[in-house]
Amino acid sequence: MTAHQNSAILETIVSLAEEIARTSPECAHKAVKIVELVGELDARIPDRAAMEDALEAETADSDLSDARLRATTDAVLRAAREP
């Protein structure tokens, strides 16, 4: 799943939580909690571009190819997503 897909899913969850809060005020506190949890999840999702930039900066003095940089970024992202 791409970062864009993850973001779209999280936005949908937030929209549903907001709708719950509007239509059922007695559940608003739980809807707010859902929105807060989504914010925590969103902060934990690694940004591929930022990670690739960081890896590139750290390896600027090496002979790391673009293909190897992408492969390394993919491996780090997979490891970050594992439980």
C-alpha positions as CSV (number, residue, x, y, z in Angstrom):
1,M,0.0,0.0,0.0
2,T,1.4,3.4,-1.0
3,A,1.6,6.4,1.3
4,H,-1.1,8.1,-0.8
5,Q,-3.4,5.1,-0.3
6,N,-2.7,5.1,3.5
7,S,-3.4,8.8,3.6
8,A,-6.7,8.4,1.7
9,I,-7.8,5.7,4.1
10,L,-6.9,7.8,7.2
11,E,-8.7,10.8,5.7
12,T,-11.8,8.6,5.2
13,I,-11.6,7.4,8.8
14,V,-11.4,11.0,10.0
15,S,-14.4,12.0,7.8
16,L,-16.4,9.1,9.2
17,A,-15.5,10.1,12.8
18,E,-16.6,13.7,12.1
19,E,-19.9,12.5,10.7
20,I,-20.4,10.3,13.8
21,A,-19.7,13.3,16.0
22,R,-22.2,15.5,14.1
23,T,-25.0,12.9,13.9
24,S,-24.6,11.4,17.4
25,P,-23.3,14.1,19.8
26,E,-23.3,11.6,22.7
27,C,-20.5,9.8,20.8
28,A,-18.5,12.9,20.0
29,H,-15.9,12.2,22.6
30,K,-15.2,8.8,21.1
31,A,-15.1,10.3,17.6
32,V,-12.5,12.8,18.8
33,K,-10.5,9.9,20.2
34,I,-10.6,8.2,16.8
35,V,-9.4,11.4,15.1
36,E,-6.5,11.6,17.6
37,L,-5.5,8.0,17.0
38,V,-5.5,8.6,13.3
39,G,-3.2,11.5,13.8
40,E,-0.8,9.2,15.7
41,L,-0.9,6.6,13.0
42,D,-0.3,9.2,10.3
43,A,2.7,10.4,12.2
44,R,4.1,6.9,12.2
45,I,3.8,6.2,8.5
46,P,7.2,6.7,7.0
47,D,7.5,9.2,4.2
48,R,9.3,7.4,1.3
49,A,10.7,10.6,-0.2
50,A,12.0,11.9,3.1
51,M,13.6,8.6,3.9
52,E,15.2,8.4,0.4
53,D,16.6,11.9,0.9
54,A,18.0,11.1,4.3
55,L,19.7,7.9,3.0
56,E,21.1,9.8,0.0
57,A,22.5,12.5,2.3
58,E,24.1,9.9,4.6
59,T,25.7,8.1,1.6
60,A,26.7,11.1,-0.5
61,D,30.3,10.2,-0.3
62,S,29.8,6.6,-1.4
63,D,29.2,5.1,-4.8
64,L,25.6,4.1,-4.0
65,S,23.7,4.0,-7.3
66,D,20.2,5.4,-7.7
67,A,18.8,1.8,-8.1
68,R,20.6,0.7,-4.9
69,L,19.3,3.7,-3.1
70,R,15.7,2.9,-4.1
71,A,16.1,-0.7,-3.1
72,T,17.6,0.2,0.3
73,T,14.7,2.7,0.8
74,D,12.2,0.0,0.0
75,A,13.9,-2.4,2.4
76,V,13.9,0.1,5.2
77,L,10.2,1.0,4.6
78,R,9.3,-2.7,4.7
79,A,11.2,-3.2,8.0
80,A,9.5,-0.1,9.5
81,R,6.1,-1.4,8.7
82,E,6.6,-4.9,10.2
83,P,5.1,-5.4,13.7
